[in-house]
Amino acid sequence: MSSFQIIVGSMLGGTEYVAEACEEQLILLEHQVNLHLKPDFTSILNDTFAQNTTKKSVWLICTSTHGAGDFPDNIQAFVSDLKNCEQDLSSINFMIIAIGDSSYDTFCKAGKELNILLKTKGYSELSGIRTLDMSEDIDPEELAQQWLNQIKDRL
Ligand SMILES: Cc1cc2nc3c(=O)[nH]c(=O)nc-3n(C[C@H](O)[C@H](O)[C@H](O)COP(=O)(O)O)c2cc1C
């Protein structure tokens, strides 16, 4: 059993539904889950290290992309704090669900940028980024749950 922090970047709310579906699935898989709809870097770190240290710590970041490849407003401060953080966070594992629309050249750019940033910072990638294309994927919540199920042995 791992301890998950689900970190959500969303402007219009769609990504929140995906994150909630992930929360539901992870609880079914018997993990411990905290959902952060208004991500605050310090509280997420506190929640991460407050858990029993024998549990694997995982950050699942679910973020859409807005503007011209920008992060949603609600996750911008988190990303900036992450960039500025000098603490060794290599014990934290991460995985990303990036939500976007493939009609944009900057398809899922926010999630892809975060993926690179976390790797650069020394976090361990549990699974390659999962992109969801809102112009094609009819049931993103179901797809996100299926993905978690497919990689459940790594969680
Ligand atoms: C103004 C606007 C700009 C967008 N820009 C991008 C973009 O650059 N890249 C991308 O992949 N998707 C882009 N999208 C698509 C959104 O990421 C997609 O609609 C997503 O489902 C929104 O998630 P949310 O409801 O959680 O905010 C944009 C959508 C809007 C409305």
The ligand as an SDF file (V2000), in Angstrom:
LIG
                    3D

 31 33  0  0  0  0  0  0  0  0999 V2000
   -8.5570   28.8150  -23.5760 C   0  0  0  0  0  0  0  0  0  0  0  0
   -8.1030   27.3820  -23.6780 C   0  0  0  0  0  0  0  0  0  0  0  0
   -6.7840   27.1160  -23.9830 C   0  0  0  0  0  0  0  0  0  0  0  0
   -6.3460   25.7910  -24.0920 C   0  0  0  0  0  0  0  0  0  0  0  0
   -5.0290   25.5330  -24.3980 N   0  0  0  0  0  0  0  0  0  0  0  0
   -4.6060   24.2620  -24.5360 C   0  0  0  0  0  0  0  0  0  0  0  0
   -3.2520   23.9770  -24.8800 C   0  0  0  0  0  0  0  0  0  0  0  0
   -2.4200   24.8460  -25.0690 O   0  0  0  0  0  0  0  0  0  0  0  0
   -2.8790   22.6660  -24.9810 N   0  0  0  0  0  0  0  0  0  0  0  0
   -3.7550   21.6410  -24.7740 C   0  0  0  0  0  0  0  0  0  0  0  0
   -3.3590   20.4820  -24.8890 O   0  0  0  0  0  0  0  0  0  0  0  0
   -5.0530   21.8940  -24.4450 N   0  0  0  0  0  0  0  0  0  0  0  0
   -5.4950   23.1530  -24.3130 C   0  0  0  0  0  0  0  0  0  0  0  0
   -6.7950   23.4250  -23.9780 N   0  0  0  0  0  0  0  0  0  0  0  0
   -7.7230   22.2980  -23.7580 C   0  0  0  0  0  0  0  0  0  0  0  0
   -7.8870   22.0060  -22.2770 C   0  0  0  0  0  0  0  0  0  0  0  0
   -6.6940   21.5230  -21.6930 O   0  0  0  0  0  0  0  0  0  0  0  0
   -9.0030   20.9680  -22.1180 C   0  0  0  0  0  0  0  0  0  0  0  0
  -10.2250   21.5460  -22.5310 O   0  0  0  0  0  0  0  0  0  0  0  0
   -9.1300   20.4430  -20.7180 C   0  0  0  0  0  0  0  0  0  0  0  0
  -10.1330   19.4580  -20.7070 O   0  0  0  0  0  0  0  0  0  0  0  0
   -9.4900   21.5170  -19.7280 C   0  0  0  0  0  0  0  0  0  0  0  0
   -9.3880   20.9560  -18.4470 O   0  0  0  0  0  0  0  0  0  0  0  0
  -10.0070   21.6480  -17.1590 P   0  0  0  0  0  0  0  0  0  0  0  0
  -11.5190   21.6160  -17.3160 O   0  0  0  0  0  0  0  0  0  0  0  0
   -9.5510   20.8480  -16.0190 O   0  0  0  0  0  0  0  0  0  0  0  0
   -9.4740   23.0400  -17.1020 O   0  0  0  0  0  0  0  0  0  0  0  0
   -7.2540   24.7340  -23.8630 C   0  0  0  0  0  0  0  0  0  0  0  0
   -8.5810   25.0190  -23.5450 C   0  0  0  0  0  0  0  0  0  0  0  0
   -9.0110   26.3220  -23.4610 C   0  0  0  0  0  0  0  0  0  0  0  0
  -10.4610   26.6000  -23.1110 C   0  0  0  0  0  0  0  0  0  0  0  0
  1  2  1  0
  2  3  1  0
  2 30  2  0
  3  4  2  0
  4  5  1  0
  4 28  1  0
  5  6  2  0
  6  7  1  0
  6 13  1  0
  7  8  2  0
  7  9  1  0
  9 10  1  0
 10 11  2  0
 10 12  1  0
 12 13  2  0
 13 14  1  0
 14 15  1  0
 14 28  1  0
 15 16  1  0
 16 17  1  0
 16 18  1  0
 18 19  1  0
 18 20  1  0
 20 21  1  0
 20 22  1  0
 22 23  1  0
 23 24  1  0
 24 25  2  0
 24 26  1  0
 24 27  1  0
 28 29  2  0
 29 30  1  0
 30 31  1  0
M  END
$$$$
